[in-house]
Amino acid sequence: MTETTRTGVIGVGYMGWNHARQYSELPNVDLVGVADRDQKRAVQTAREFDTEARSVEGLLDSVDAVSIAVPTQHHADLIDDCFDAGVHVLVEKPFVDDLDRGRALVERSEATGLTLQVGHVERFNPAVQTLADIASHLDVIAFSTRRVGPGVDRQLTDSVALDLMIHDIDIVLSMVDAPLDDLTSVSTANGQHATAALRFEDGVVADMTASRVTQREERTIEVVTESGCLLADCIDQSVEVHRTSSGLQESMNGHRLYQCDGVVERPSVQQADPLRRELESFVETVAAGTLPLVDGTDGLRAVELAQRVERAALVEALAEEVSG
């Protein structure tokens, strides 16, 4: 008989509410309760998903695992509280705002055997997984990512680099097996639109754009190889493979009818809800005692690079002020 994993959610704003919804629907999972500093919101969410609104302390006394979906500056303290209670953790990205605290939490997770998974949900997007699988067999030379769209109607506490670009930073870091060599970055004065250019020590380069002020939503990842390119659309969960061909020509009476310079393949992608897959994986990891797909070390690397993007953009802006 399969054991039931007792889960809870700390913070039931936009993302936390979705975590609670998914837990309430997963098999072999009991959503024991939710906690939020806004008691009214906690009670409302608990009613929606037939569970209880609890204090953080009360919740941690009753669960095996929790999702943490609160502002980033509170992540580290709450993770420590969870580990004190022997509770496994999935924390929304960005992992932490202080790298030293993050390193200490990774060490504590390893020492205790408690799961520490970071919520980089795009790693569970079927299109991204298909892209990564195909790219792993090719000679990748460059990445180009765009994650842009209109502003969202919810409270934001992180910069566009730490809120949006960090998704693509994590994906690229998971596919490049080399240290970063160089980084440049620019952003708008209000920090809502940023572009970064990266070069790794193996020669692979990447350009990334993230924005909260465009009116057209786009979430694409292009991978350039020696023989063509791959393009993943994270929204419609599709992948295209563009390859060079032999330059086949068809002629009639000395006149060229057409020339084929390349082919486009569209691999089958089994569409699924990335968040549901992420939480399913988390629960399975907790039950089996295995390592998560995205662990604390992955989360640290993504935060460190996103913070470097922020600093590089600030340095560039200050240099422009001085020269102006």
Secondary structure, DSSP 8 states (H G I E B T S, - for coil): ----EEEEEE--SHHHHHHHHHHHHSTTEEEEEEE-SSHHHHHHHHHHTT-EE--HHHHHTT-SEEEE-S-GGGHHHHHHHHHHTT-EEEEESS--S-HHHHHHHHHHHHHHT--EEEE-GGGG-HHHHHHHHHHTTS-EEEEEEEEE----SS---S-HIIIIIHHHHHHHHHH--S-EEEEEEEE-TTSSEEEEEEEETTS-EEEEEEESS-SS-EEEEEEEETTEEEEEETTTTEEEEEEEEEEEEEEETTEEEEEEEEEEE--------HHHHHHHHHHHHHHHT---SSBHHHHHHHHHHHHHHHHHHHHHHHHHHHH-
